[in-house]
Every structure is written in structure tokens, then in C-alpha cells.
Amino acid sequence: MIFHTPVMAEKCISYLNLRAGKIYVDATTGGGGHSLAMLKSEPSIRLYCFDQDMEAIEEASKKLSNYENVELIKANFQQLRTELAYRKVKGIDGILFDLGVSSHQLNNENRGFSFEKDAPLDMRMDSSQEYSAYDAVNELDAKELARIFRDYGEELNAFRIAKAIERSPKPVNTTGELTRIIESVVGKGTKASLKTKVRIFQALRIYVNKELEVLASTLKDAINLLNPKGRIVVLSYHSLEDRIVKQEFKRAEQECICPPRSLACNCNHHKQLVILTSKPITASEEEILANPRSRSAKLRAAEKVKEENKEEKTYRKSNRQKTQEEKCVAKS
Ligand SMILES: C[S@@+](CC[C@H](N)C(=O)[O-])C[C@H]1O[C@@H](n2cnc3c(N)ncnc32)[C@H](O)[C@@H]1O
């Protein structure tokens, strides 16, 4: 069975603008599809491939075994800075994030990610993590479960489903048992009930793996690590993920993040990125037909700009102060 089909691979490669001999990171290597495409496109790069799932690392190491210039790192991408520092990598020339879950994780009978396969309630991407979907479903109260279903799944029946789980006379052990509880609330066999199951399972997965919690801080780290002209490319599959990516890119694009009316700039922020995709790029109709998973994908890309030197920074700050003072005089 195919481990995972990489989404918008050509577009990712084109936005990464790979340059010979430079250093790149695939933060979510999965089955190694995008990593392989990167190496095929520019074989002389040095590539660091991260994934928190050991099965992904094993699959990617097979797929990339012909290349010596690759290192596979079994770690959460939250550890990006630490893991690269440990390898004495001070800066990188490009990084790809292909967020979310792989087809392998969804299709694997034992991982408990999908309501279509009866399996123990698990959903951990990193199997060495202790907390699983079983703990979430059986330990959280209905209010907190409903919040998760609403916030991460945008599910309208969140509270009724959470209450039905809480009322269960015995622990909910399997995906099949959870599915039957959801069906007891929204029925079965309809398009609407299918969508509810997708949303509830997705929400639990996002919560168990803290997918949104680690994203913003990792994007900041990745942007800081980029060398001038280095590129960051992110594929997201969920509106909340995409919102975080958009916000972090916007923030890094600004010269200054002081409140608009402050006279002097004291934020110490500086412009780091130029955004290359004013709107997110989506998959073509052909790709969506061939790989339905690509339907919800949104690609955003940006390029690191040269850091300001001391004189440029002082000049920009004094210029801002002058403009603000002129505004005040004009108002008075
Ligand atoms: C969509 S798949 C990537 C597929 C890959 N691009 C390919 O071509 O095969 C996402 C992968 O990211 C991994 N992942 C998700 N969140 C992660 C995180 N915080 N740290 C490390 N890996 C993560 C998952 O385990 C999964 O293997």
C-alpha cells in the first residue's frame, strides 16, 4: 500500500527554490515523498528530515537510502532549534512543513486515527508519548470535550456528543465504540453524520498531538533560522492551522509591531520575510481527482530578507519617530 502521496510536490519544490550545496529541512518527512522530490530536484543539498512518528522515519529512511546527504531525526518539530544546534547547524536555506496526518497513519489498523477501522483509541503520532485519545475521551469532562470538538472540529453537535460520551457506562476503548456513540447522537448512513465523525476524530487528533500549540512557536524558530534568501513553505489542511501560518508570516513581514500611536519604536522587531503567496495556493482539479486528500491543502510561502544592520535600524527608528511627531503637530 502507498504510504503517502505528497501534495503539490512540484509547487513546493518551486517555492523552495533549492540551491546547490545549501541546507534544507523537511520538518514533517512522513513517507519521505516531498524529501525525495527535493533531493531529485537538487541532489547536492544537505537535507534534515524530521518526524515524530517512528514508522514515518523508518519508511523515509528506506525511501531516501540512496542519498548520503540526508539525516533523519525522530523528533517533534518543536525541537527544530535544539536538534539543529546539536548538529552545529546555525542557519538553513529552506524549510518545508506538510502539516497534519499522513495517509499511513489514517490507514494503519492499529493507530486508531480513523473511524473507518476498528482499533484501540490511540491517535498518538509519537507512540512514545503517554497521553492518547483514550485518556482524552475517558478522563475529560463533557464541557472540555465539547470545547475540543467545537474549537478543533467546528462541530455543531459538540456538547450533545460530549454528553453522550460522558454518560457511557463503561470506558470507551475503541474507535468503533466512539463511532457508535457519535452515531447514537447524529444517526448513521447520512452525509451529515459522516462529516460529524470526520470532525470529531480530527478534533481529538489535533488535541492529543497538540498540533496547534506547537505550530506558532516552531514557525517563529524556523523563520529565525532561515538565512537571507532562505524560503519557508507550509502546507496546511485545517483552517485554524492556516490562520496561524498566515498570522506568523504577516507578523514577520512587518517592520515594527509597536502600537500604531506610539511615538518611538521600542519593539525591537524587524522585517524578516517577504510573503510570496498573497493568497494561499491550492491543488489543481487534476491533483484533487487523483489524490482527494489534496482538496483541503493550502500552500503559503515566504522568503527571508537580509537582516538590517545597526545604521539601517537607527535610521528606520528615527524616521518613524519623525513621522509620528509630524502627525501630532498636524493634529494640534
Ligand atoms: C502530511 S504527513 C507528511 C507527508 C510527507 N510530506 C510525504 O511526502 O510523505 C505529516 C507528517 O508530519 C508528522 N508530524 C505532524 N506533526 C509533527 C510535529 N509536531 N513534529 C514532527 N512531525 C510531525 C506526522 O507524523 C506525519 O508523518
The ligand as a Tripos MOL2 file, in Angstrom:
@<TRIPOS>MOLECULE
LIG
   27    29     1     0     0
SMALL
NO_CHARGES

@<TRIPOS>ATOM
      1 C1          1.0970   15.0410    5.8850 C.3       1 LIG1
      2 S1          2.2930   13.9980    6.5600 S.3       1 LIG1
      3 C2          3.7420   14.3860    5.6650 C.3       1 LIG1
      4 C3          3.8670   13.6000    4.4130 C.3       1 LIG1
      5 C4          5.1520   13.8500    3.6560 C.3       1 LIG1
      6 N1          5.2710   15.1970    3.2160 N.3       1 LIG1
      7 C5          5.3140   12.8820    2.4960 C.2       1 LIG1
      8 O1          5.5090   13.3440    1.3800 O.co2     1 LIG1
      9 O2          5.2240   11.6850    2.7170 O.co2     1 LIG1
     10 C6          2.6130   14.7720    8.0780 C.3       1 LIG1
     11 C7          3.6950   14.1120    8.9030 C.3       1 LIG1
     12 O3          4.0850   15.0630    9.8810 O.3       1 LIG1
     13 C8          4.3150   14.4240   11.0890 C.3       1 LIG1
     14 N2          4.1120   15.4370   12.1210 N.ar      1 LIG1
     15 C9          2.9790   16.1030   12.4130 C.ar      1 LIG1
     16 N3          3.1980   16.9740   13.4020 N.ar      1 LIG1
     17 C10         4.5090   16.8700   13.7260 C.ar      1 LIG1
     18 C11         5.3410   17.5160   14.6770 C.ar      1 LIG1
     19 N4          4.8600   18.4350   15.5280 N.pl3     1 LIG1
     20 N5          6.6450   17.1630   14.7290 N.ar      1 LIG1
     21 C12         7.1430   16.2200   13.8850 C.ar      1 LIG1
     22 N6          6.4000   15.5630   12.9820 N.ar      1 LIG1
     23 C13         5.1020   15.8900   12.9030 C.ar      1 LIG1
     24 C14         3.3250   13.2960   11.1410 C.3       1 LIG1
     25 O4          3.7820   12.2700   11.9850 O.3       1 LIG1
     26 C15         3.2590   12.8660    9.6660 C.3       1 LIG1
     27 O5          4.1410   11.8130    9.4130 O.3       1 LIG1
@<TRIPOS>BOND
     1     1     2 1
     2     2     3 1
     3     2    10 1
     4     3     4 1
     5     4     5 1
     6     5     6 1
     7     5     7 1
     8     7     8 2
     9     7     9 1
    10    10    11 1
    11    11    12 1
    12    11    26 1
    13    12    13 1
    14    13    14 1
    15    13    24 1
    16    14    15 ar
    17    14    23 ar
    18    15    16 ar
    19    16    17 ar
    20    17    18 ar
    21    17    23 ar
    22    18    19 1
    23    18    20 ar
    24    20    21 ar
    25    21    22 ar
    26    22    23 ar
    27    24    25 1
    28    24    26 1
    29    26    27 1
@<TRIPOS>SUBSTRUCTURE
     1 LIG1         1 GROUP 0 **** ****
